[in-house]
Amino acid sequence: MKFQKRFGNRKRSNPKKGLFLIVLLAIALYLFFNAEKILGRLL
């Protein structure tokens, strides 16, 4: 009862925000795993 009262009236999450975070995470992972190659090209 108390749990539902506290969390029942939350705003729905914005799907665009979630998609943006997923894309950001994918870019971060790509850069993390390819950092050596990218730095090798720059230097």
Secondary structure, 3 states (H helix, E strand, C coil): CHHHHHHCCCCCCCHHHHHHHHHHHHHHHHHHHCHHHHHHHHC
